[in-house]
Amino acid sequence: MIRDIPEDAEAIDVCKAVEEMINESEERGELRMLVKQVRKGRITIEQAAENANMSVEQFKRVIDDTPLQAV
């Protein structure tokens, strides 16, 4: 069945969408690793925040939002 696509429909670049999903996943993984390192006392919150290009306050929120079983 062929359907007409409305002219005002938004085009989706599937390759770009997949690339963005991969990048977001990698970012979350990197943040989890930094949280893990802070929790184990291997790096300071300040070092982790700097590595994540965040303020210390922002990184503290990431720590608070990351469940223990996720790291």
C-alpha positions as CSV (number, residue, x, y, z in Angstrom):
1,M,0.0,0.0,0.0
2,I,1.4,3.4,-1.0
3,R,0.5,6.3,1.1
4,D,0.8,10.0,0.2
5,I,3.1,11.9,2.6
6,P,1.8,15.3,3.5
7,E,4.0,18.1,2.1
8,D,4.4,19.6,5.6
9,A,5.6,16.3,7.1
10,E,8.9,16.5,8.9
11,A,11.7,14.5,7.2
12,I,13.8,12.3,9.5
13,D,17.4,11.6,8.7
14,V,17.6,8.0,10.1
15,C,21.4,8.0,10.0
16,K,21.6,11.2,12.0
17,A,19.0,9.9,14.5
18,V,21.0,6.7,15.0
19,E,24.2,8.6,15.4
20,E,22.6,10.9,18.0
21,M,21.4,7.9,19.9
22,I,24.8,6.3,19.9
23,N,26.4,9.6,21.1
24,E,23.9,9.9,23.9
25,S,24.5,6.3,25.0
26,E,28.3,6.9,25.0
27,E,27.8,10.0,27.1
28,R,25.7,8.2,29.6
29,G,28.4,5.4,29.8
30,E,31.1,8.0,30.4
31,L,29.1,9.7,33.1
32,R,28.4,6.4,34.8
33,M,32.2,5.6,34.7
34,L,33.0,9.0,36.3
35,V,30.3,8.4,39.0
36,K,31.8,5.0,39.7
37,Q,35.3,6.5,40.0
38,V,34.1,9.2,42.4
39,R,32.2,6.6,44.6
40,K,35.2,4.4,44.8
41,G,37.3,7.4,45.8
42,R,39.7,7.2,42.8
43,I,38.9,10.7,41.6
44,T,37.4,13.8,43.2
45,I,34.0,15.3,42.3
46,E,35.9,18.3,41.0
47,Q,38.0,16.1,38.7
48,A,34.9,14.2,37.5
49,A,33.0,17.4,36.8
50,E,36.0,18.8,34.9
51,N,36.2,15.6,32.8
52,A,32.5,15.8,32.1
53,N,32.6,19.5,31.2
54,M,30.2,20.3,34.0
55,S,30.1,22.4,37.1
56,V,30.5,20.6,40.4
57,E,26.9,21.2,41.2
58,Q,25.8,19.7,37.9
59,F,27.9,16.6,38.5
60,K,26.6,16.2,42.0
61,R,23.1,16.1,40.5
62,V,24.3,13.4,38.1
63,I,25.6,11.4,41.1
64,D,22.3,11.8,42.9
65,D,20.4,10.7,39.9
66,T,22.6,7.6,39.2
67,P,21.4,4.5,41.1
68,L,24.1,2.4,42.8
69,Q,23.2,-0.6,40.6
70,A,23.9,1.4,37.4
71,V,27.6,1.7,38.2
